[in-house]
Amino acid sequence: MIPWNRTYEMELTTNGERIDRVEQARYLGIELDMKLSYKNHAAKVTMKSKQAIEALCRTLRKWAPKSTFERLYNITLEPILLYGIDDIEAWYPSYAYLQNYIERVKKYAARLTFNDFRAEYPSLLERLDWKSINQMVMERRATLLYHYVIGKRRYQKA
């Protein structure tokens, strides 16, 4: 018997009403499953972003200049990709691969911007003056640590 694969049937009530058990839930736009993993959220974000990129391509990419496509990407898609990334970051070592799923979407957008599918991703980022998702997350982590060190942010007591 493996203890972490067990599921317990507990009846939870609040104010006399029974709370049903669900396989996944959405809270503040982030999809969580029973194990509190972010796999569903990362899958949903990547699918939604790819659809939005394809819609931008169908409507703009051939007729609008590169700068317009790039600006619309930054305005519409970057927030979708980055929403909830701080929460995934909380589980950093074990869920780093989820950032890579999201990074692939950004790589796809960078290649579409230049219509160059053979160029290396870091060189495309440099030409666009974009940061990779991993770099943005590392910067956020460093900023958060800095705020704790200088006292702008306090640890929550349990």
Secondary structure, 3 states (H helix, E strand, C coil): CCHHHCCCCCCEEECCEEECCCCEEEECCEEEECCCCCHHHHHHHHHHHHHHHHHHHHHHHCCCCHHHHHHHHHHHHHHHHHCCHHHHHCCHHHHHHHHHHHHHHHHHHHHHHHCCCCCCHHHHHHHHCCCCHHHHHHHHHHHHHHHHHHCCCCCCCC
